[in-house]
Amino acid sequence: MSTAPTLTSLSCHDREPAGSQPRLTILSETRQAAPFVVQGLPQTEADDLGVPTVHRTVVDAANFDHAATTPALRTVHETVRRIQSTYGSVHRGAGYASRLTTGWFEQARDEVGRFVGARADDEVIFTRNTTDSLALLAHCLPADTLVFTWASAHHAALLAWPDRDTVRLPVPKSAVDAARLLRDALEASPATHRLVVLTGACNVTGEIWPIRELATVAHDLGARVVVDGAQLVPHRHVDLDDLGADWIAFSGHKAYAPYGAGALVGRRDWLDAASPYLPAGGATAAVTARHTHWQVGPARHEGGTPNAVGAIALASACATLAGHGRSIEAHEAALHARLRRGLGRIPGVQLVHALGADRPNVGVVTFTVDGYDTSLVSQVLSDEHGIAVRDGRFCAHLLCDAVIGEGRGAIRASIGLSTQTHHVDRLVDGVRTLVEDGPWLDYAHTDGVGWSAVGDPRDLSEPRPW
C-alpha cells in the first residue's frame, strides 16, 4: 500500500473530454429521488432521508456507517411514541402510568434475554451501551481474576480491565492462530478466576471471530468467556449456549434502537457477589444507621431511575430483528459480496482483512485508496455522491497498526438495513470516479476541521430541532 500524501489542498482537473456528456446532471433546483424499499425487510426512520450534494442535487442517503450507529427502526420509533403518553417512574410507583411502564420495562428484560438465548438463571442488566456493560462486568470481577484479551479488540473490550491483571494477546493472523495464542496464554497463566474477552465481529473489518472454538479452549482450561457482541448482534442470530459464552454485551444504538440503552446478559454469581455498580436508590434492599443491604439480581446494578424508554426501545428492536433474521442476513450477505467484488476490481483500492478474506462477515468492507488521505475519500463520497462511510482507526488502534500500518487508518463501509443495491453501485462508482478522475471540486484541509470543498454551493445549516 502506498502512503497517503499529506495535503493542505487538492486541485481538481478536467473531468470530461471535449464533446462528451457529463456524468451528472447539475440542477438549478434540488430534487429528491423516491425512497427505495426492499419488501420483507424492516424499515428505518432514515430510509427517506435526502442528502444535498455539491452538484445541487438531492439524492437518497447511501448509509454505509451502520457499524458506528444505526437509525431507529420504524417499529421502534412507533414503540417509543406509544409509551411516551403513559411514561411513569419504574418500580415502587402505585400510579397507573408507573405500573404500565414498570410492566413493560420488565417485559423488555425478558425480550432482550430471549433475543440472545439467555438461560433460566442468567441476568439481564440494562446499561447505557456495550462499553458500559463491559465496565460493569469489570467492576464485578472477583479480586483475583486474570483477564485475557487481544490487541485487536475494540477499545471498549481492550481497556475495561485493570492493567496489572490483564494478559493482552497479540493480533492473531488467523482463526487457528487465535486459538493457539489463547491456549498457550491460559496454560502459562494459572489463576483462581480467569476471564477471556472475545470479539463477536471485528468492528474494523466485520469478520466474525471463531467464538465457539475459542470459548471451548477457554472452558477446557477453566476460564469464563464474555463476548463483545456490539457488531454481531444486529446481523446474526445469537445464542449464549451456542456461542459457549458466559456473558454477552451489546448496544441498542447499533441494533436500530438509538435511545441510550444496552445490556449485559449472562451468569449471575459474580454479578450478585459484587458491590453495586451504581450504589443508589433501587439498588438498596434496606438502609439502617449501621448497614446497607443491597438487592440481588439486576436491580443491584441498576441504581437510580433507569432509562425505561431506552430499554423498551431495545426490546422492540430485538423483537423486530428476531422476526426477520434470515431475510436480514441474506440481504446483507448479497450486498456485501457485491460491494467487495466491486471495490476489489478498482486499481489502487486495497481491501483490509484481519483474520483472512474467507472469514464470515457481518457486512463490512474496509479499504484504502492509494495516494489519498482516508478522510478526504470519505468527504468526497459524502459531498459528491451522498454516501456516508467512516474513516479513521475505529477505536481499534492496535489492530489498525497491525493490518493497515503504523498510525494509519482506512475507510469502512458497513452495510445495514438502510443500505440497498443501488447504494452499493453508487459507492463503487464513486470510488472508481475518484481513482480515475480525482474529486469534482477542489478540497482544502484545515487542521482540527478536516477537508472541505472549495466553493461548496450548499447551505448545510439547519435550525435547531427544539
N, C-alpha and C positions, 0 to 999 in steps of 0.2 A: 504494500500500500504506500502511496506517496504521501508525504506530509502536506497537509493543507496550508496554503500560503497565509501569512499574516498581512491583512489588507486593511487600509483605512477607507478605501473607496474602490469600487469596481465599475468600469465603464461598459456599457452595452455597445454592441456593434451592429452592423447592418443585419437585419433579421431575414429579409426577403429579397431574393434576386429580382432584378427589374422585370416587371411584367407578370410576376407571379401573384396568385391570390393570397391574401392574408389568411393565416390560420385561424384568427379570432375576429369576430365582428365587434367593432367598437361602437357602442350605442351612445347616443346623446342622452338617453334616459335609461334608468335602470329597469331591469325586469328580473323576475324570479321564475326559475324552472318549476314545473309542477312537482310536488314531492313524489318520490318513488317508493312504493310499498311492496314488500315481499309478503305474499299471502302465507298465513300459517305461522308467522313469527310474531312474538310480542313487539309492540311498537314503543318508542320512547318519546318523551316530550320534545326532544330536539330534532325529530325527523323532518319537521317543516322549516327548519332554520335556513334562512338565506344569508349568504356571505357576499359582501361587496368586494369586487376585485379592482385592481388598478386600471382595468380596461373599461371601467364604468359599466360593468355588468353585475348582475347579482346571480349567483349560482347556488344550488343546494349544497349545504355543507357536506364535505367529504371528511368524516371524522375517523382519523387513524390514531387517536390518542386515548383509546379505551383503557390501556394499561395504566395510565395516570389516574383517570377518574371517569365515571360514566354518567350520562344523563339519567334522569328518573324514568323508569317505565311509566307508561300511561296508567297502568293498573295501580302502581304505587302512588302516583300523583292523585289519583281518584281516592285511594285509601286515606291519604293524608287530608285531602279536602273534606272527606266524610267525617273523620274523627275530630276535626278542629271544633266543630259545633258542640261536641259533647266532651271536650277535653276537661279533665279534672285531675286532682292530686292522686298519685299512685299509692295504694296501701293506706290503711288507717283512716280513710275518709268514709263517712257514712252517707254522703250525698249521692244522688243518682249519677251525676257525671263522674264522680270519683269511682263509683262501683263499676260503671261501664269501662272506664279507662283501665282500672286495675285488672278487670277480667280479660280485656284484650291484651294487656301487657303480658300477663302470664300465659295466655294462649299463644302469643308471639314467641315466647320462650320455647314452648313445645314445638311450634312450627319450625323454628330455626334448628332445634335439635334434630328433628326428623330429616331436615334437609341434608345434614352431614352424617346421618346414621348414628346419632347419639345412643348409647346403651342405657339400660334401665337405671344404672347407678351413676351415670355421668351428670355433670352440672353444666348448665348453660348460663354463662355470666355475660351480661351486656356491658360493653365497653364503648370507647369512642371509635376505635379502629384497630387494625392489626398491630400497629406499634404499641398502643395502649394494652392490648391483650397480652403481647409478649412481655411487656414491662410488668404486668400483673403477675404472670407466671414466674418471672424472675424474682419478684417480691416474695413469692410463696415457696421458693426452693428451700429444702432443709439446709441447715448451715454448712454441712459437709459435702454439698453437691458439686460435682465436677461436670462442666458443660462442654460439649463438643460441637463445634460449628465449622463451616467452611468459609474461607476468604471470599468465595463467590457469592455469599449471601447478600441480600438487601441489608442496608444499614440497620433497619429495624430488628432484623434477626441476628445481626452481627454484633451490635453494640449494647444490647439489653442486659448482658450478663457481666458479672464482676470480672475484671481483667485477670486477677490473681487466680480465679477458679475456672478459667476458660482455656480450652485447648483449641486453637484455631488451625484447622487443616488447610493445606494449600488448595488452590483452584485445581479441580480434577480435570484430566484431559478426556475422560470418557466415563460412562456409567460403571464399567469394570474397575477403572482406576479409583472412582469414588468409593466403591465397596472395599477395595484393598486398603485405601487410606484410613477408612473408618475402622476396619478390623484391626489393623496394626496399632492405631492410636488407642483403642479400647483395651487391647491386650497389654499395652505398655503402661496404662494409667489406671490402676485399680483405685477405687474409692467406694465409700459406703453407698452413696447415691450418685447416679450418673444420668445425664440428660443429653440426648442427641437432638440437635435442631436441624430439621430438614426443610429444604425449599420445595414447595409443591410444583411450581413452574417458575422458571427464571424470569425475573422482571426485565432483564436486558434483552434476552433472545427469545423468550417464550417457550423454550424447551422444557418438557415435563421430565422431572427427575425420576429416577427409579425408586420411588418411595417405598414400595413394598419390599424390595430386595434389601434396601438399606435398613429398614425397620427390622427385618428378620435378623440381620447382622447385629443390630443393637440389642434386640431382645435375647438373642442367643448368648450374649455376653453380659446380660443383666442390667442393661440400660433402658431408660424410658425414652419416648420419642414425642416431640412436638413438631407439627407441620405448619410452616408459614403458608397458609392457603390463599393469600390475597389474590394471586394471579390465577389460581387453579379453580377455585370455587365457582366463579361466574361462567366457566366454559366446559366443565366436565362434571359428571356425576361423582359425588364424593361420599364415601362411607368409611367411618373410622376403623371398623374391623377389617374391611377390605384393604385399607392402607396399612394396617398394623400400627396405627397411631394411638398414643395415649391422650393427646390433645391436638386440636386444630384451632388456629387463629385466623380470622378474616375480617374484611371491612365491608360495610354497606355501600360506601361510595364507589367501590369497584364492582359492585354487584347490582347496579341500577337503582340504588336506594341512597342517594347522597343527602342524608338527613342527620349525619353526625353519630351514627351508631355502628358498632362492630360487635364481635362476640369471641369469647374463648369457651370452647366446648371440650369436655373431657373429664378425666378421673378426678374424684373429689377429695381423696385423702390428703394430699399435700395442700390443697386449697383450704380445706376445713381446719387444718392444723396450724396454718399461718395466721399472723396478726392481720387485721383488716387492711385492705389496700387503701380504702378511704374511710378512716375512723370518724363516723358521724352518725346522725340520725338515720334510722333504717338498718344500720349495721349492728345496733345495740339491742340486746335482749332485756337488759336491766342495768341501771346505773345506781350505785349506792355511794355513800360517803367514802367507802373504803375500796370498793371493787367495781369494775365494769365487766359485765358478762356480755359476750358477743354472740351474735347469731351464727348458725352454721348454714351451709347451703349458699346459694347465690347472693342472698341478702348481706352476707358477711362482707362482701367486696363491692357492693353497690350502694355505698353510703351516700346520703343526700338525696335530693329529688332526682330520679333517673330521667333520662331522655326517653320518655314513653313514646313520643311521636316517632323518634328515630327507630326504636325497637320494633314498633308495629309496622313501620315502613319496610324495615329489613325483612320481617316475616312475610309481608306481602310480596316482596321481590323473590324470596325463596320459593313461595308457592307458585308464582308465575314461571320462574325458571325451571322448577321441577316438572311442571306440566308441559314444557316444550323442549326438554333436554336433548332428545335425539335430533329434532329439527335444527336446533341451535348449533349443535356440534357439526352436523352435515353442512349447514350453510357456511359456517366459519372455516371448515376444512377446505371447501371448494374455493372460497375467496383467498385463503392462504396459499394454496397451490398455484392459483392464477397470479397472485402478486409476486410470489417468489420466482416463478418462471419468467415473468415479465421483466422484473428488475435484474434477474441474473443474466439476461441477454443483452444488457446495455453495457457497452465498453466503458471501463473506468469505474463501474459500480462494483463494490466489494461487499458480499454478504458476510455477516458476522455470526459465528457459532461458538458455543462453549463446549458442550458435550459431543457435538457432531451433528452434521446436517441431516442425519437419518433419524434423529430423535423425534418422538411425537411432540406436537407443538400446539399451543393454545391460540395461535393466530397472530403471531408477531414475526415481522421481518425487519431485521436491523441491518443497516448498511452504511457505507461511507461512499463518497463520490470523490475520486481522485482530483486534486487541485482545488477543492472547495472546502471552505470552513463549514462545519456542520450546521452552525446556527444560521449561516447565510442560506444554505439549502432549504432549511425549514421556513425561513422568512419568504423566500421566493415562492415556494409552494403555496404558502398562505396567501400572499399578496396577489399573485398572478393566476392562481388556479383554485382558490377557495378550499385548500387542503390543510387539515390540521395534523401534523406529526409532532413528535417530541425529539429534541436533540439534547445532547449532553452526556452525562455519565451515570444518570439514572439512580442515584443513591446506591451505587454498587461500584465504588471507585477501584477497589482491588481487582474485581473481575474485569473491568474495562482495561485496567493496566495490563492484565494478563492476556486478553484475547484481542484487544484493539491496538494497544501501545501505551507506553508510559505517558500519563497525563492527557491522553486523547479520548475523545468521545465519538459518538456516532449518531445516526438518525434512526429513530424507532417508529415503525408504522405498525400500530396494533389494531386489530380487527375486532369489531363487536357488533351488536345488533343494529347500530346506526350505519354500518358500512354496507354498501351494495356493490354489485358487479361493476356498474359504470363508474363508481368511485375508484375501484381498483384500476380500471383502464385509464382514468384521468391521472392518477398518481404515476403510473408507469409512463404515460405520455409526457407528464410534467417533468419528470426526471430526465427522460430522453431529450426533451427540448433544451433543458438546461445544459446537458452534456454536449449536445451538438451545436447549439446557438448561443449559449450563455443567457443571462437574465434579459428580460424585455426592457427593463429600465436600469438606470444607474442605481447603485446601492452604496450608501455611506455607513461607516461604522463609528459609533460613539461609545466611548468607554462608559460602562455602567448602564448603558441603554441597549446596545446591540445594533443590528442592521436595520436600516430604514430606506425605503425607496425615495430617491431624489425626485421631487416634483410629483409626489403622490397626489392624485386628484381627489381622493376620498376625504370626506369629513367623517371620521370614525367616532366622534364624540356622541354620547347618548346621555339623556337626562337620567338622574338617579331614579332607581325603581321604587323609591319611597317618597 
